[in-house]
Amino acid sequence: MKRISTVVAAAALAGCANLGGGDWQTLIEGDRGMDNFNRVGGANWHTQDGAIVADHGKPGFLVTQQPYGDFEIRAEFFAQTDTNSGIFIRCSTPEPGGPTCYEVNVWDIRPEPKYATGAIVDVAQVPVPLIYKAGGRWNTYEITARGSHLTVRLNGVVTADVEDAKHSSGYIGLQYGPGVKGAESGPIKWRKVQIRPL
């Protein structure tokens, strides 16, 4: 009887170790992972040089096949100065859009600069003149959504830290967007994207 109780107690403790967070799930690793997403829109998503890339065509998204509530994201991406991209989170429909999601922006030359790279569009502004830029190099976004608390780190620097309760869960979309005045945007490359449910 004592042995059974010990086994049950050990199992209970092991279960407690997993409370409050899941394991990291890798959605993109190099040029692998496109099958973890649904394509929405007309972007020419393809694999190139160890990454998943969009650099031509109409705007579009890679959208997760399941919704997420509270989570952390780590994403490594390359953008040019004129790239219009971003990570759309907690999208209430599997077709991302401004009113239905939070948009963590990647766009160094956004016409409304207070919501340029590092901002959460219409929710958390960045300083102007801009001090956060992504163009011309590999970058890392770390995004945490826990209840109404949203934080964004670009290359280890906090660019947004805000409370907002509009969206509590939903899909995640990786964007290839239109450039200024509808011009074709510069390329976006994703070489690693991971998510950890909280």
C-alpha positions as CSV (number, residue, x, y, z in Angstrom):
1,M,0.0,0.0,0.0
2,K,2.8,2.3,0.9
3,R,4.5,1.7,-2.5
4,I,1.3,2.5,-4.4
5,S,0.9,5.7,-2.5
6,T,4.5,6.7,-3.3
7,V,3.9,6.0,-7.0
8,V,0.7,8.0,-7.0
9,A,2.4,10.9,-5.2
10,A,5.3,10.9,-7.6
11,A,2.9,10.9,-10.6
12,A,1.0,13.8,-9.1
13,L,4.2,15.8,-8.6
14,A,5.3,15.1,-12.2
15,G,1.9,16.4,-13.4
16,C,2.3,19.6,-11.4
17,A,5.6,20.3,-13.1
18,N,3.7,20.7,-16.3
19,L,1.1,23.1,-15.0
20,G,1.2,26.7,-16.3
21,G,2.8,26.1,-19.6
22,G,3.4,23.7,-22.5
23,D,6.4,22.7,-24.5
24,W,7.8,24.8,-27.3
25,Q,6.2,23.7,-30.7
26,T,8.3,24.4,-33.8
27,L,6.2,25.7,-36.6
28,I,9.1,26.7,-38.9
29,E,12.6,25.3,-38.9
30,G,14.7,26.5,-41.8
31,D,12.8,25.7,-45.0
32,R,10.5,23.1,-43.2
33,G,7.1,23.8,-41.8
34,M,5.0,25.3,-44.5
35,D,2.6,22.3,-44.0
36,N,1.9,23.6,-40.5
37,F,0.0,26.6,-42.0
38,N,-2.9,27.3,-44.3
39,R,-2.2,29.8,-47.1
40,V,-4.6,32.8,-47.3
41,G,-4.3,35.4,-50.1
42,G,-2.0,35.5,-53.1
43,A,1.6,35.7,-51.7
44,N,4.1,33.4,-53.4
45,W,5.2,31.5,-50.3
46,H,8.2,29.2,-51.1
47,T,11.4,27.8,-49.7
48,Q,14.7,29.5,-50.4
49,D,18.1,29.5,-48.8
50,G,17.0,27.8,-45.6
51,A,13.9,29.9,-45.0
52,I,10.3,30.3,-45.9
53,V,9.9,33.4,-48.1
54,A,7.4,35.6,-49.8
55,D,8.7,38.2,-52.2
56,H,6.1,38.6,-54.9
57,G,2.4,38.6,-55.7
58,K,-0.6,39.8,-53.9
59,P,-0.8,40.2,-50.1
60,G,-1.1,37.0,-48.2
61,F,-0.6,35.1,-44.9
62,L,0.5,31.8,-43.6
63,V,-2.1,31.0,-40.9
64,T,-1.9,28.4,-38.1
65,Q,-4.2,25.5,-38.4
66,Q,-5.4,25.9,-34.8
67,P,-6.2,28.9,-32.5
68,Y,-4.1,29.8,-29.4
69,G,-5.1,31.7,-26.3
70,D,-2.2,32.5,-24.0
71,F,1.2,31.9,-25.5
72,E,4.8,32.9,-26.2
73,I,6.2,33.2,-29.7
74,R,9.8,33.3,-30.8
75,A,10.3,34.2,-34.5
76,E,13.4,34.8,-36.5
77,F,12.8,36.8,-39.6
78,F,14.6,38.9,-42.3
79,A,13.1,42.0,-43.8
80,Q,14.2,44.8,-46.1
81,T,13.5,48.4,-45.2
82,D,10.4,48.5,-47.5
83,T,9.1,45.1,-46.3
84,N,5.5,45.2,-45.0
85,S,5.0,42.2,-42.8
86,G,4.1,41.3,-39.3
87,I,2.8,38.6,-37.0
88,F,-1.0,38.7,-36.5
89,I,-2.1,37.1,-33.3
90,R,-5.4,36.1,-31.7
91,C,-7.2,36.4,-35.0
92,S,-10.9,35.5,-34.5
93,T,-11.2,34.2,-38.0
94,P,-8.7,32.1,-40.1
95,E,-8.4,35.1,-42.5
96,P,-6.4,37.7,-40.6
97,G,-7.3,41.4,-40.7
98,G,-6.9,44.5,-38.6
99,P,-10.2,44.5,-36.8
100,T,-10.1,40.8,-35.9
101,C,-6.5,40.5,-34.7
102,Y,-3.6,42.1,-33.0
103,E,-0.8,43.0,-35.5
104,V,2.8,43.0,-34.3
105,N,4.2,45.1,-37.1
106,V,7.3,44.7,-39.3
107,W,7.4,47.8,-41.6
108,D,10.2,50.3,-41.1
109,I,8.7,52.9,-43.5
110,R,5.0,52.6,-42.5
111,P,3.3,55.9,-43.5
112,E,1.9,56.2,-39.9
113,P,5.3,55.7,-38.1
114,K,3.9,55.4,-34.6
115,Y,2.7,51.9,-35.6
116,A,5.9,50.9,-37.5
117,T,8.2,48.0,-36.6
118,G,7.9,47.0,-33.0
119,A,4.4,48.4,-32.5
120,I,1.1,46.6,-32.0
121,V,-1.0,48.4,-34.6
122,D,-3.7,50.6,-33.1
123,V,-2.9,49.3,-29.6
124,A,0.8,50.1,-28.7
125,Q,2.8,52.9,-30.3
126,V,6.6,53.1,-30.8
127,P,8.6,56.3,-30.4
128,V,8.9,58.7,-33.4
129,P,11.5,59.4,-34.8
130,L,11.8,55.6,-35.1
131,I,14.4,53.8,-33.1
132,Y,13.3,50.3,-33.8
133,K,14.1,49.0,-37.3
134,A,14.3,45.6,-38.9
135,G,15.5,46.3,-42.4
136,G,18.5,44.6,-43.9
137,R,19.2,42.0,-41.2
138,W,18.0,38.9,-39.4
139,N,15.8,39.8,-36.3
140,T,14.1,38.0,-33.5
141,Y,10.6,38.8,-32.2
142,E,9.5,37.5,-28.8
143,I,5.8,38.0,-28.2
144,T,3.9,37.1,-25.1
145,A,0.1,37.1,-24.8
146,R,-1.1,36.3,-21.3
147,G,-4.7,37.3,-20.6
148,S,-4.9,41.0,-21.5
149,H,-1.2,41.6,-21.1
150,L,0.8,41.8,-24.4
151,T,4.5,42.3,-24.6
152,V,6.8,42.5,-27.7
153,R,10.6,42.3,-27.8
154,L,12.5,43.0,-30.9
155,N,16.1,41.7,-30.7
156,G,15.8,41.5,-26.9
157,V,14.5,45.1,-26.5
158,V,10.9,45.7,-25.2
159,T,9.0,47.7,-27.9
160,A,5.5,47.2,-26.6
161,D,4.0,46.4,-23.2
162,V,0.3,47.0,-22.9
163,E,-3.0,45.8,-21.5
164,D,-5.7,45.2,-24.0
165,A,-8.6,42.8,-23.8
166,K,-10.2,43.0,-27.3
167,H,-9.0,39.6,-28.4
168,S,-8.5,36.7,-26.1
169,S,-7.7,33.8,-28.5
170,G,-7.4,33.0,-32.1
171,Y,-5.2,32.1,-35.1
172,I,-1.7,33.3,-35.8
173,G,-0.8,34.7,-39.2
174,L,2.6,35.5,-40.8
175,Q,2.1,38.4,-43.2
176,Y,3.3,39.4,-46.6
177,G,1.7,42.8,-47.1
178,P,1.5,45.6,-49.7
179,G,4.1,48.3,-49.8
180,V,3.6,52.1,-49.7
181,K,0.7,53.2,-51.9
182,G,0.1,49.7,-53.0
183,A,3.6,49.1,-54.4
184,E,5.1,45.6,-54.1
185,S,6.6,45.1,-50.7
186,G,10.2,43.9,-50.1
187,P,10.7,40.3,-49.2
188,I,10.0,38.6,-45.8
189,K,11.9,35.5,-44.7
190,W,11.0,33.3,-41.7
191,R,13.7,30.8,-40.7
192,K,12.4,29.8,-37.2
193,V,9.0,30.2,-35.6
194,Q,8.2,28.6,-32.3
195,I,5.2,28.8,-30.0
196,R,4.7,27.8,-26.4
197,P,1.1,27.7,-25.0
198,L,0.9,29.2,-21.5
